[in-house]
Amino acid sequence: MYSNKFRPWETAALLALCLTLLSGTWAFSRQQHLASDLIRLHVIPVSDAEAEQALKLRVRDAVLQYLRPLLSSAADADAARVLLERALPGIKAAAEEASEGRKVTVSLGPEDYPLRRYGGFRLPAGRYESLRVTLGEGAGHNWWCVVFPTLCLEAAETEPLQSALEGEDYALVTEDSGYALRFWLVDAWGDLMNRLRP
């Protein structure tokens, strides 16, 4: 005769599955909300040779110098995206001028990022809008930062970040917050999604 009662281990497994799904849904939502307020810059050099790594930093500096006045008028990430999209040819020209003849590719779109720590804050793994500058084959170790709000040069300063993010998002990413478990969930979920994407 069949019984409708769950065994204790079946109940525990069902509860664990429900908690996992709820945690995953919350983490995905938080990461997506956080990512919608940020645009990241990703500079990828030709190779790991010392000269190419140094060149990567010169290209980074040229791109940031070009972007600083451009993004100073952006009120939010949506406005910054529009400005960046329109400025892609100028960004490419600035990068090419510093690239010493290397082929330069510039694009704006979603990109997967691992956990990254910057001075007084950290960003969880996940998919973020990204201004990507690739030199040549782009086979070297990369460099990244947050280009909006403008945190690339002042990575240890959290004031621009605080003005761009809502209270809970800001508390989630700052090192001194009490959100360690929540941050871990968001980062673990973002990392899992990065691994599952083709």
Backbone as a printed PyTorch tensor [residue, N CA C, xyz], in Angstrom:
tensor([[[  0.8280,  -1.1870,   0.0000],
         [  0.0000,   0.0000,   0.0000],
         [  0.8730,   1.2500,   0.0000]],

        [[  0.5400,   2.2220,  -0.8230],
         [  1.3470,   3.4460,  -0.9880],
         [  0.9580,   4.4680,   0.0750]],

        [[  1.9820,   5.0990,   0.6730],
         [  1.7520,   6.1140,   1.7020],
         [  2.0930,   7.4940,   1.1480]],

        [[  1.2580,   8.4860,   1.4460],
         [  1.4900,   9.8620,   1.0020],
         [  2.4810,  10.5930,   1.8850]],

        [[  2.9260,  10.0050,   2.9500],
         [  3.8320,  10.6570,   3.8840],
         [  5.2570,  10.6420,   3.3560]],

        [[  5.9380,  11.7460,   3.5560],
         [  7.3510,  11.8170,   3.2070],
         [  8.1670,  11.2360,   4.3510]],

        [[  9.2370,  10.5420,   3.9990],
         [ 10.1890,  10.1040,   5.0150],
         [ 10.9820,  11.3170,   5.4680]],

        [[ 11.5660,  11.2820,   6.6620],
         [ 12.3300,  12.4520,   7.1470],
         [ 13.4300,  12.8970,   6.1820]],

        [[ 14.1680,  11.9640,   5.5850],
         [ 15.2480,  12.3690,   4.6850],
         [ 14.6940,  12.9820,   3.4070]],

        [[ 13.5120,  12.5350,   2.9550],
         [ 12.8910,  13.1350,   1.7720],
         [ 12.4440,  14.5740,   2.0680]],

        [[ 11.8900,  14.7860,   3.2470],
         [ 11.4850,  16.1330,   3.6550],
         [ 12.7010,  17.0590,   3.7400]],

        [[ 13.7780,  16.5590,   4.3490],
         [ 15.0060,  17.3510,   4.4740],
         [ 15.5730,  17.6820,   3.0940]],

        [[ 15.5780,  16.7150,   2.1850],
         [ 16.0970,  16.9440,   0.8360],
         [ 15.2360,  17.9680,   0.0880]],

        [[ 13.9070,  17.8680,   0.2560],
         [ 13.0100,  18.8120,  -0.3960],
         [ 13.2050,  20.2250,   0.1540]],

        [[ 13.3480,  20.3520,   1.4650],
         [ 13.6070,  21.6570,   2.0710],
         [ 14.9450,  22.2310,   1.6080]],

        [[ 15.9740,  21.3890,   1.5400],
         [ 17.2860,  21.8440,   1.0750],
         [ 17.2060,  22.3300,  -0.3720]],

        [[ 16.4650,  21.6160,  -1.2030],
         [ 16.2940,  22.0220,  -2.5970],
         [ 15.5680,  23.3640,  -2.6780]],

        [[ 14.5110,  23.5270,  -1.8820],
         [ 13.7650,  24.7910,  -1.8790],
         [ 14.6500,  25.9470,  -1.4210]],

        [[ 15.4360,  25.7390,  -0.3630],
         [ 16.3370,  26.7860,   0.1280],
         [ 17.3870,  27.1410,  -0.9130]],

        [[ 17.9160,  26.1310,  -1.5870],
         [ 18.9150,  26.3690,  -2.6250],
         [ 18.3240,  27.1910,  -3.7690]],

        [[ 17.1230,  26.8320,  -4.2070],
         [ 16.4780,  27.5690,  -5.2970],
         [ 16.1600,  29.0030,  -4.8840]],

        [[ 15.6570,  29.1860,  -3.6590],
         [ 15.3640,  30.5360,  -3.1790],
         [ 16.6400,  31.3700,  -3.0550]],

        [[ 17.6930,  30.7700,  -2.5140],
         [ 18.9720,  31.4800,  -2.3850],
         [ 19.5270,  31.8430,  -3.7490]],

        [[ 19.4440,  30.9030,  -4.6830],
         [ 19.9330,  31.1580,  -6.0370],
         [ 19.1570,  32.2630,  -6.7320]],

        [[ 17.8540,  32.2560,  -6.5570],
         [ 17.0160,  33.2930,  -7.1540],
         [ 17.3510,  34.6620,  -6.5610]],

        [[ 17.5000,  34.7210,  -5.2360],
         [ 17.8530,  35.9800,  -4.5860],
         [ 19.2270,  36.4570,  -5.0640]],

        [[ 20.2170,  35.5440,  -5.0940],
         [ 21.5800,  35.9040,  -5.4870],
         [ 21.6190,  36.4040,  -6.9290]],

        [[ 20.9000,  35.7310,  -7.8200],
         [ 20.8570,  36.1430,  -9.2200],
         [ 20.2480,  37.5400,  -9.3370]],

        [[ 19.1700,  37.7690,  -8.6200],
         [ 18.5090,  39.0670,  -8.6470],
         [ 19.4320,  40.1760,  -8.1330]],

        [[ 20.1350,  39.9350,  -7.0270],
         [ 21.0400,  40.9460,  -6.4490],
         [ 22.1740,  41.2420,  -7.4140]],

        [[ 22.7690,  40.1970,  -8.0100],
         [ 23.8910,  40.4090,  -8.9180],
         [ 23.4380,  41.1800, -10.1480]],

        [[ 22.2670,  40.8400, -10.6830],
         [ 21.7500,  41.5420, -11.8510],
         [ 21.4620,  43.0120, -11.5290]],

        [[ 20.9080,  43.2510, -10.3560],
         [ 20.6100,  44.6260,  -9.9480],
         [ 21.9010,  45.4280,  -9.7930]],

        [[ 22.8940,  44.8160,  -9.1540],
         [ 24.1910,  45.4650,  -8.9740],
         [ 24.8390,  45.7330, -10.3320]],

        [[ 24.8300,  44.7390, -11.2050],
         [ 25.4630,  44.8770, -12.5210],
         [ 24.7920,  45.9570, -13.3600]],

        [[ 23.4940,  46.1840, -13.1620],
         [ 22.7980,  47.1860, -13.9710],
         [ 23.2560,  48.6080, -13.6500]],

        [[ 23.9120,  48.8010, -12.5070],
         [ 24.3810,  50.1350, -12.1090],
         [ 25.8460,  50.3840, -12.4480]],

        [[ 26.5370,  49.3810, -12.9960],
         [ 27.9770,  49.4860, -13.2270],
         [ 28.3360,  49.1810, -14.6710]],

        [[ 29.4150,  49.7790, -15.1320],
         [ 30.0280,  49.4070, -16.4110],
         [ 31.5090,  49.2020, -16.1330]],

        [[ 32.0370,  48.0940, -16.5940],
         [ 33.4210,  47.7640, -16.2990],
         [ 34.2990,  47.9580, -17.5410]],

        [[ 35.5740,  48.1830, -17.3040],
         [ 36.5570,  48.3220, -18.3790],
         [ 37.4790,  47.1180, -18.3120]],

        [[ 37.7190,  46.5120, -19.4630],
         [ 38.5430,  45.3140, -19.5590],
         [ 39.5700,  45.5280, -20.6630]],

        [[ 40.8430,  45.5700, -20.3090],
         [ 41.9180,  45.7690, -21.2810],
         [ 42.7360,  44.4840, -21.3380]],

        [[ 42.8650,  43.9260, -22.5480],
         [ 43.5400,  42.6390, -22.7200],
         [ 44.7270,  42.8140, -23.6630]],

        [[ 45.9470,  42.5290, -23.1860],
         [ 47.1360,  42.7320, -24.0240],
         [ 47.3900,  41.5700, -24.9840]],

        [[ 48.3670,  41.7780, -25.8540],
         [ 48.7550,  40.7610, -26.8340],
         [ 49.2320,  39.4970, -26.1380]],

        [[ 50.0950,  39.6640, -25.1140],
         [ 50.6840,  38.4990, -24.4400],
         [ 51.0970,  38.8900, -23.0290]],

        [[ 51.7520,  37.9600, -22.3420],
         [ 52.2470,  38.2240, -20.9920],
         [ 53.6770,  38.7530, -20.9810]],

        [[ 54.2500,  38.9940, -22.1510],
         [ 55.5990,  39.5630, -22.2010],
         [ 55.6050,  40.8960, -21.4500]],

        [[ 56.7030,  41.1770, -20.7840],
         [ 56.7940,  42.3820, -19.9600],
         [ 56.4600,  43.6470, -20.7490]],

        [[ 56.9740,  43.7450, -21.9650],
         [ 56.7230,  44.9320, -22.7910],
         [ 55.2420,  45.0530, -23.1380]],

        [[ 54.5730,  43.9270, -23.4090],
         [ 53.1460,  43.9520, -23.7540],
         [ 52.2930,  44.3020, -22.5390]],

        [[ 52.7050,  43.8400, -21.3630],
         [ 51.9780,  44.1930, -20.1400],
         [ 52.1170,  45.6900, -19.8380]],

        [[ 53.2920,  46.2300, -20.0680],
         [ 53.4960,  47.6630, -19.8660],
         [ 52.6790,  48.4650, -20.8890]],

        [[ 52.6410,  47.9820, -22.1240],
         [ 51.8630,  48.6410, -23.1670],
         [ 50.3770,  48.6240, -22.8130]],

        [[ 49.9080,  47.5220, -22.2520],
         [ 48.5130,  47.4140, -21.8170],
         [ 48.1580,  48.5710, -20.8780]],

        [[ 49.0500,  48.8850, -19.9530],
         [ 48.7880,  49.9590, -18.9850],
         [ 48.7980,  51.3300, -19.6520]],

        [[ 49.6490,  51.5140, -20.6690],
         [ 49.6480,  52.7900, -21.3920],
         [ 48.3550,  52.9550, -22.1930]],

        [[ 47.8860,  51.8600, -22.7790],
         [ 46.6070,  51.9050, -23.5030],
         [ 45.4720,  52.1860, -22.5200]],

        [[ 45.4990,  51.5290, -21.3840],
         [ 44.4960,  51.7790, -20.3360],
         [ 44.4530,  53.2660, -19.9830]],

        [[ 45.6440,  53.8340, -19.7430],
         [ 45.7160,  55.2510, -19.3610],
         [ 45.1470,  56.1580, -20.4490]],

        [[ 45.4500,  55.8340, -21.7140],
         [ 44.9460,  56.6440, -22.8250],
         [ 43.4170,  56.5560, -22.9110]],

        [[ 42.8820,  55.3570, -22.7290],
         [ 41.4310,  55.1700, -22.7790],
         [ 40.7680,  55.9090, -21.6190]],

        [[ 41.3220,  55.7850, -20.4220],
         [ 40.7450,  56.4670, -19.2570],
         [ 40.8080,  57.9860, -19.4040]],

        [[ 41.8980,  58.4930, -19.9710],
         [ 42.0210,  59.9370, -20.1900],
         [ 40.9450,  60.4110, -21.1640]],

        [[ 40.6830,  59.5980, -22.1810],
         [ 39.6290,  59.9430, -23.1430],
         [ 38.2460,  59.8880, -22.4860]],

        [[ 38.0300,  58.8990, -21.6260],
         [ 36.7110,  58.6870, -21.0310],
         [ 36.3640,  59.6460, -19.9020]],

        [[ 37.3630,  60.1200, -19.1780],
         [ 37.0910,  60.9460, -17.9860],
         [ 36.1490,  62.1120, -18.2900]],

        [[ 36.4470,  62.9800, -19.2420],
         [ 35.5100,  64.0920, -19.4950],
         [ 34.1890,  63.6160, -20.1020]],

        [[ 34.2410,  62.5600, -20.8900],
         [ 33.0450,  62.0430, -21.5470],
         [ 32.0240,  61.5510, -20.5180]],

        [[ 32.4880,  60.7910, -19.5420],
         [ 31.5700,  60.1780, -18.5790],
         [ 31.2160,  61.0940, -17.4110]],

        [[ 31.8870,  62.2270, -17.2910],
         [ 31.5950,  63.1250, -16.1720],
         [ 30.1680,  63.6710, -16.2300]],

        [[ 29.5580,  63.6750, -17.4010],
         [ 28.1920,  64.1880, -17.5350],
         [ 27.1300,  63.0910, -17.3940]],

        [[ 27.5470,  61.8350, -17.2760],
         [ 26.5760,  60.7380, -17.1840],
         [ 25.9560,  60.6770, -15.7910]],

        [[ 24.6310,  60.7320, -15.7450],
         [ 23.9170,  60.7180, -14.4620],
         [ 23.7630,  59.3120, -13.9120]],

        [[ 23.7240,  58.3200, -14.7980],
         [ 23.5550,  56.9300, -14.3570],
         [ 24.1650,  55.9970, -15.3990]],

        [[ 24.0940,  54.6920, -15.1220],
         [ 24.7250,  53.7080, -16.0050],
         [ 24.0730,  53.6930, -17.3860]],

        [[ 22.7650,  53.9130, -17.4700],
         [ 22.1050,  53.9310, -18.7820],
         [ 22.6360,  55.0730, -19.6370]],

        [[ 22.7880,  56.2460, -19.0420],
         [ 23.3430,  57.3860, -19.7820],
         [ 24.7930,  57.1150, -20.1760]],

        [[ 25.5450,  56.4870, -19.2880],
         [ 26.9440,  56.1540, -19.5940],
         [ 27.0240,  55.1630, -20.7490]],

        [[ 26.1200,  54.1840, -20.8010],
         [ 26.1080,  53.2180, -21.9050],
         [ 25.8960,  53.9220, -23.2440]],

        [[ 24.9520,  54.8460, -23.2720],
         [ 24.6690,  55.5870, -24.5110],
         [ 25.9080,  56.3760, -24.9380]],

        [[ 26.5310,  57.0650, -23.9860],
         [ 27.7370,  57.8410, -24.3010],
         [ 28.8630,  56.9410, -24.8100]],

        [[ 29.0610,  55.7940, -24.1550],
         [ 30.1230,  54.8730, -24.5700],
         [ 29.8450,  54.3010, -25.9540]],

        [[ 28.6050,  53.9180, -26.2060],
         [ 28.2420,  53.3590, -27.5130],
         [ 28.5620,  54.3480, -28.6290]],

        [[ 28.2040,  55.6020, -28.4140],
         [ 28.4750,  56.6370, -29.4170],
         [ 29.9650,  56.9320, -29.5570]],

        [[ 30.7160,  56.7400, -28.4840],
         [ 32.1380,  57.0970, -28.4750],
         [ 33.0640,  55.9420, -28.8490]],

        [[ 32.5380,  54.7910, -29.2240],
         [ 33.4140,  53.6450, -29.5380],
         [ 34.5020,  53.9790, -30.5590]],

        [[ 34.1930,  54.7060, -31.6420],
         [ 35.2760,  55.0550, -32.5790],
         [ 36.3570,  55.9210, -31.9190]],

        [[ 35.9620,  56.8800, -31.0830],
         [ 36.9420,  57.7160, -30.3950],
         [ 37.7530,  56.9380, -29.3710]],

        [[ 37.1080,  56.0000, -28.6860],
         [ 37.8140,  55.1480, -27.7150],
         [ 38.8520,  54.3010, -28.4530]],

        [[ 38.4380,  53.7600, -29.5960],
         [ 39.3740,  52.9520, -30.3910],
         [ 40.5450,  53.8000, -30.8610]],

        [[ 40.2750,  55.0070, -31.3070],
         [ 41.3550,  55.9010, -31.7750],
         [ 42.3180,  56.2180, -30.6350]],

        [[ 41.7880,  56.4610, -29.4330],
         [ 42.6520,  56.7460, -28.2750],
         [ 43.5150,  55.5340, -27.9450]],

        [[ 42.9300,  54.3520, -28.0110],
         [ 43.6850,  53.1240, -27.7330],
         [ 44.7310,  52.8740, -28.8170]],

        [[ 44.3680,  53.0940, -30.0730],
         [ 45.3120,  52.8810, -31.1790],
         [ 46.4990,  53.8330, -31.0860]],

        [[ 46.2530,  55.0470, -30.6750],
         [ 47.3290,  56.0220, -30.5640],
         [ 48.3960,  55.5650, -29.5640]],

        [[ 47.9730,  54.8460, -28.5240],
         [ 48.9100,  54.3760, -27.5000],
         [ 49.3890,  52.9510, -27.7410]],

        [[ 48.8340,  52.2680, -28.7450],
         [ 49.0880,  50.8260, -28.9010],
         [ 50.3530,  50.4600, -29.6610]],

        [[ 51.0770,  51.4590, -30.1340],
         [ 52.3390,  51.2180, -30.8570],
         [ 52.1610,  50.2340, -32.0130]],

        [[ 51.0930,  50.4320, -32.7680],
         [ 50.8720,  49.6390, -33.9770],
         [ 50.1420,  48.3240, -33.7690]],

        [[ 49.8090,  47.9700, -32.5520],
         [ 49.0500,  46.7280, -32.3280],
         [ 47.6300,  46.9210, -32.8450]],

        [[ 47.0640,  45.8610, -33.3540],
         [ 45.6630,  45.8830, -33.7530],
         [ 44.8240,  46.0920, -32.4960]],

        [[ 43.8050,  46.9600, -32.5750],
         [ 42.9400,  47.2500, -31.4260],
         [ 41.4980,  46.9450, -31.7930]],

        [[ 40.8340,  46.2080, -30.9240],
         [ 39.4070,  45.9350, -31.0640],
         [ 38.7150,  46.4840, -29.8240]],

        [[ 37.6420,  47.2370, -30.0280],
         [ 36.8920,  47.8190, -28.9100],
         [ 35.4290,  47.4200, -29.0530]],

        [[ 34.8330,  46.9530, -27.9590],
         [ 33.4180,  46.5750, -27.9870],
         [ 32.7670,  46.9090, -26.6540]],

        [[ 31.4600,  46.9950, -26.6780],
         [ 30.6730,  47.2420, -25.4700],
         [ 29.5750,  46.1930, -25.4390]],

        [[ 29.5410,  45.4130, -24.3560],
         [ 28.5280,  44.3700, -24.2480],
         [ 28.7060,  43.5800, -22.9730]],

        [[ 27.8500,  42.5890, -22.7620],
         [ 27.9390,  41.7950, -21.5370],
         [ 29.1690,  40.8940, -21.5350]],

        [[ 29.7590,  40.7510, -20.3600],
         [ 30.9490,  39.9100, -20.2220],
         [ 30.9570,  39.3120, -18.8200]],

        [[ 31.4250,  38.0760, -18.7200],
         [ 31.5060,  37.3920, -17.4270],
         [ 32.7850,  37.7850, -16.7060]],

        [[ 32.6500,  38.0950, -15.4160],
         [ 33.7810,  38.4930, -14.5780],
         [ 33.8610,  37.6070, -13.3510]],

        [[ 35.0720,  37.3020, -12.9040],
         [ 35.2310,  36.6100, -11.6150],
         [ 35.1310,  37.6180, -10.4670]],

        [[ 35.1600,  37.1210,  -9.2470],
         [ 35.2240,  37.9940,  -8.0700],
         [ 36.4320,  38.9070,  -8.2080]],

        [[ 36.2550,  40.1700,  -7.8830],
         [ 37.3670,  41.1230,  -7.9680],
         [ 37.3200,  42.0540,  -6.7580]],

        [[ 38.4640,  42.2370,  -6.1140],
         [ 38.5800,  43.1430,  -4.9650],
         [ 39.2920,  44.4160,  -5.4100]],

        [[ 38.7600,  45.5380,  -4.9750],
         [ 39.3420,  46.8490,  -5.2500],
         [ 39.4150,  47.5820,  -3.9230]],

        [[ 40.5740,  47.8970,  -3.4360],
         [ 40.7010,  48.7020,  -2.2240],
         [ 39.6730,  48.3650,  -1.1620]],

        [[ 38.6910,  49.2580,  -0.9600],
         [ 37.7100,  49.0900,   0.0970],
         [ 36.4240,  48.4010,  -0.3070]],

        [[ 36.3560,  47.8450,  -1.5160],
         [ 35.1440,  47.1340,  -1.9160],
         [ 35.4930,  45.9650,  -2.8200]],

        [[ 34.5010,  45.1220,  -3.0690],
         [ 34.6900,  43.9780,  -3.9540],
         [ 33.4250,  43.7840,  -4.7680]],

        [[ 33.5860,  43.2340,  -5.9660],
         [ 32.4400,  42.9620,  -6.8250],
         [ 32.3180,  41.4660,  -7.0210]],

        [[ 31.1130,  40.9310,  -6.8620],
         [ 30.9260,  39.4900,  -7.0140],
         [ 31.0790,  39.0510,  -8.4660]],

        [[ 31.3660,  37.7840,  -8.6390],
         [ 31.4140,  37.2150,  -9.9810],
         [ 30.0450,  37.3730, -10.6260]],

        [[ 30.0370,  37.4720, -11.9320],
         [ 28.7700,  37.5860, -12.6500],
         [ 28.9550,  38.2520, -13.9910]],

        [[ 27.8470,  38.5290, -14.6310],
         [ 27.8530,  39.1600, -15.9520],
         [ 27.6070,  40.6500, -15.7940]],

        [[ 28.5200,  41.4420, -16.3580],
         [ 28.4550,  42.8980, -16.2750],
         [ 28.5760,  43.4850, -17.6720]],

        [[ 28.0090,  44.6720, -17.8600],
         [ 28.2520,  45.4350, -19.0860],
         [ 29.7340,  45.8080, -19.0740]],

        [[ 30.4040,  45.6340, -20.2100],
         [ 31.8450,  45.7980, -20.2250],
         [ 32.3150,  46.5010, -21.4870]],

        [[ 33.1640,  47.5090, -21.2820],
         [ 33.8880,  48.1350, -22.3860],
         [ 35.1800,  47.3370, -22.5080]],

        [[ 35.3190,  46.6230, -23.6040],
         [ 36.4360,  45.6840, -23.7740],
         [ 37.3900,  46.2230, -24.8370]],

        [[ 38.6670,  46.3710, -24.4500],
         [ 39.7130,  46.8390, -25.3600],
         [ 40.7210,  45.7020, -25.4930]],

        [[ 40.8160,  45.1300, -26.6900],
         [ 41.7010,  43.9860, -26.9320],
         [ 42.8250,  44.3920, -27.8630]],

        [[ 44.0500,  44.0850, -27.4630],
         [ 45.2310,  44.3830, -28.2800],
         [ 45.6780,  43.0980, -28.9700]],

        [[ 45.8140,  43.1580, -30.2750],
         [ 46.2530,  41.9900, -31.0380],
         [ 45.3730,  40.7870, -30.7740]],

        [[ 46.0190,  39.6540, -30.4610],
         [ 45.2800,  38.4110, -30.2190],
         [ 44.6320,  38.3850, -28.8390]],

        [[ 45.0090,  39.3020, -27.9850],
         [ 44.4150,  39.3470, -26.6440],
         [ 44.6840,  38.1060, -25.8340]],

        [[ 45.9480,  37.6360, -25.8360],
         [ 46.2870,  36.3800, -25.1500],
         [ 46.9720,  36.5940, -23.8020]],

        [[ 47.1270,  37.8410, -23.3680],
         [ 47.8450,  38.1050, -22.1170],
         [ 46.9200,  38.3050, -20.9310]],

        [[ 47.5480,  38.4070, -19.7530],
         [ 46.7780,  38.6800, -18.5360],
         [ 46.1640,  40.0650, -18.6390]],

        [[ 44.9000,  40.1470, -18.2730],
         [ 44.1400,  41.3620, -18.4930],
         [ 44.1690,  42.3020, -17.3020]],

        [[ 43.5360,  43.4480, -17.5020],
         [ 43.3870,  44.4530, -16.4590],
         [ 41.9480,  44.9150, -16.5190]],

        [[ 41.3090,  45.0870, -15.3490],
         [ 39.9360,  45.5740, -15.3490],
         [ 39.6720,  46.4880, -14.1770]],

        [[ 38.6230,  47.2710, -14.3330],
         [ 38.1930,  48.1800, -13.2790],
         [ 36.7340,  48.5400, -13.5480]],

        [[ 36.2150,  49.4510, -12.7540],
         [ 34.8570,  49.9640, -12.9580],
         [ 34.9910,  51.3290, -13.6190]],

        [[ 34.4950,  51.4450, -14.8480],
         [ 34.6200,  52.7010, -15.5820],
         [ 33.4310,  53.6250, -15.3050]],

        [[ 32.2850,  53.0440, -14.9230],
         [ 31.1660,  53.8600, -14.4530],
         [ 30.5080,  53.1580, -13.2800]],

        [[ 30.4000,  53.8290, -12.1210],
         [ 30.9390,  55.1510, -11.8520],
         [ 32.4600,  55.1370, -11.9390]],

        [[ 33.0730,  56.2500, -12.1680],
         [ 34.5090,  56.3140, -12.4570],
         [ 35.3340,  55.9410, -11.2340]],

        [[ 35.7290,  54.6690, -11.1910],
         [ 36.5220,  54.1560, -10.0760],
         [ 37.8820,  53.6410, -10.5150]],

        [[ 38.1950,  53.7210, -11.8020],
         [ 39.4390,  53.1310, -12.2930],
         [ 40.6790,  53.7560, -11.6790]],

        [[ 40.7000,  55.0610, -11.5670],
         [ 41.8980,  55.7080, -11.0480],
         [ 41.8640,  55.8480,  -9.5420]],

        [[ 40.6720,  55.8770,  -8.9600],
         [ 40.5690,  56.0180,  -7.5240],
         [ 39.9250,  54.7730,  -6.9290]],

        [[ 40.5080,  53.6040,  -7.2300],
         [ 39.9080,  52.3300,  -6.8320],
         [ 39.7600,  52.1940,  -5.3330]],

        [[ 40.5560,  52.9090,  -4.5540],
         [ 40.4380,  52.8110,  -3.1060],
         [ 39.3400,  53.7160,  -2.5620]],

        [[ 38.8010,  54.5990,  -3.3810],
         [ 37.7580,  55.5080,  -2.9230],
         [ 36.3920,  54.8860,  -3.1680]],

        [[ 35.5360,  54.9330,  -2.1670],
         [ 34.2120,  54.3440,  -2.3220],
         [ 33.1220,  55.3800,  -2.5210]],

        [[ 33.4380,  56.6720,  -2.4430],
         [ 32.4120,  57.7020,  -2.5750],
         [ 31.6880,  57.6510,  -3.9130]],

        [[ 32.3920,  57.5530,  -5.0790],
         [ 31.6630,  57.4700,  -6.3450],
         [ 30.7690,  56.2290,  -6.4030]],

        [[ 31.2350,  55.1400,  -5.8220],
         [ 30.4430,  53.9150,  -5.8120],
         [ 29.1980,  54.0950,  -4.9620]],

        [[ 29.3460,  54.7240,  -3.8150],
         [ 28.2180,  54.9260,  -2.9150],
         [ 27.1470,  55.7950,  -3.5600]],

        [[ 27.5580,  56.7810,  -4.3500],
         [ 26.5720,  57.6480,  -4.9960],
         [ 25.8640,  56.9390,  -6.1410]],

        [[ 26.4780,  55.9040,  -6.7310],
         [ 25.8760,  55.2080,  -7.8680],
         [ 25.0180,  54.0200,  -7.4610]],

        [[ 25.2710,  53.4490,  -6.2850],
         [ 24.5390,  52.2580,  -5.8640],
         [ 23.5440,  52.5810,  -4.7640]],

        [[ 22.4620,  51.8180,  -4.7490],
         [ 21.4770,  51.9610,  -3.6790],
         [ 22.0510,  51.3710,  -2.3970]],

        [[ 21.4350,  51.7090,  -1.2750],
         [ 21.9300,  51.3220,   0.0410],
         [ 22.3020,  49.8650,   0.1920]],

        [[ 21.3960,  48.9410,  -0.1750],
         [ 21.6840,  47.5220,   0.0270],
         [ 22.7880,  47.0360,  -0.8970]],

        [[ 22.8030,  47.5130,  -2.1530],
         [ 23.8670,  47.1190,  -3.0770],
         [ 25.2180,  47.6270,  -2.5820]],

        [[ 25.2570,  48.8650,  -2.1110],
         [ 26.5060,  49.4200,  -1.5980],
         [ 26.9830,  48.6320,  -0.3790]],

        [[ 26.0810,  48.3270,   0.5340],
         [ 26.4440,  47.5540,   1.7250],
         [ 26.9430,  46.1690,   1.3440]],

        [[ 26.3860,  45.6030,   0.2740],
         [ 26.7840,  44.2660,  -0.1610],
         [ 28.2270,  44.2190,  -0.6440]],

        [[ 28.6870,  45.2740,  -1.3230],
         [ 30.0130,  45.2310,  -1.9390],
         [ 31.1270,  45.8390,  -1.1050]],

        [[ 30.8000,  46.5710,  -0.0450],
         [ 31.8620,  47.1810,   0.7550],
         [ 32.3960,  46.1900,   1.7770]],

        [[ 33.6900,  46.2520,   1.9920],
         [ 34.3910,  45.3000,   2.8520],
         [ 33.9290,  45.3370,   4.3060]],

        [[ 33.5490,  46.5080,   4.8100],
         [ 33.2400,  46.6160,   6.2250],
         [ 31.7700,  46.3840,   6.5440]],

        [[ 31.0130,  45.9100,   5.5770],
         [ 29.6020,  45.6620,   5.8400],
         [ 29.4250,  44.3230,   6.5450]],

        [[ 28.2460,  44.1020,   7.0990],
         [ 27.9430,  42.8350,   7.7520],
         [ 27.2690,  41.8700,   6.7960]],

        [[ 27.5260,  42.0100,   5.5010],
         [ 26.8310,  41.2280,   4.4900],
         [ 27.6850,  40.0850,   3.9450]],

        [[ 28.5850,  39.5270,   4.7340],
         [ 29.5230,  38.5230,   4.2220],
         [ 28.8080,  37.3220,   3.6150]],

        [[ 27.8040,  36.7660,   4.3020],
         [ 27.0920,  35.5990,   3.7820],
         [ 26.3350,  35.9580,   2.5160]],

        [[ 25.6600,  37.1060,   2.5130],
         [ 24.9290,  37.5250,   1.3200],
         [ 25.8800,  37.7210,   0.1520]],

        [[ 27.0280,  38.3710,   0.4000],
         [ 27.9990,  38.5660,  -0.6680],
         [ 28.4820,  37.2250,  -1.1900]],

        [[ 28.7670,  36.2980,  -0.2840],
         [ 29.2440,  34.9770,  -0.6970],
         [ 28.2100,  34.3010,  -1.5910]],

        [[ 26.9280,  34.3780,  -1.2330],
         [ 25.8800,  33.7720,  -2.0530],
         [ 25.8380,  34.3950,  -3.4440]],

        [[ 25.8960,  35.7320,  -3.5020],
         [ 25.8520,  36.4170,  -4.7970],
         [ 27.0680,  36.0400,  -5.6340]],

        [[ 28.2560,  36.0320,  -5.0170],
         [ 29.4710,  35.6830,  -5.7430],
         [ 29.4490,  34.2280,  -6.2040]],

        [[ 29.0500,  33.3130,  -5.3130],
         [ 29.0150,  31.8840,  -5.6760],
         [ 28.0280,  31.6500,  -6.8130]],

        [[ 26.8730,  32.3040,  -6.7500],
         [ 25.8840,  32.1330,  -7.8180],
         [ 26.4160,  32.7050,  -9.1360]],

        [[ 27.0240,  33.8960,  -9.0950],
         [ 27.5890,  34.4830, -10.3110],
         [ 28.6760,  33.6140, -10.9070]],

        [[ 29.5190,  33.0400, -10.0490],
         [ 30.5790,  32.1550, -10.5160],
         [ 29.9910,  30.9040, -11.1640]],

        [[ 28.9510,  30.3410, -10.5590],
         [ 28.2880,  29.1700, -11.1290],
         [ 27.6960,  29.4970, -12.4940]],

        [[ 27.0300,  30.6380, -12.6160],
         [ 26.4420,  31.0330, -13.8950],
         [ 27.5270,  31.2530, -14.9530]],

        [[ 28.6520,  31.8430, -14.5520],
         [ 29.7630,  32.0270, -15.4890],
         [ 30.2420,  30.6900, -16.0250]],

        [[ 30.3190,  29.6800, -15.1430],
         [ 30.7990,  28.3550, -15.5620],
         [ 29.7960,  27.6270, -16.4490]],

        [[ 28.5130,  27.8780, -16.2490],
         [ 27.4960,  27.1750, -17.0100],
         [ 27.2390,  27.7760, -18.3850]],

        [[ 27.6190,  29.0620, -18.5600],
         [ 27.3980,  29.6990, -19.8750],
         [ 28.3330,  29.0910, -20.9030]],

        [[ 27.8450,  28.8940, -22.1420],
         [ 28.7150,  28.3310, -23.1820],
         [ 29.8140,  29.2880, -23.5820]]])
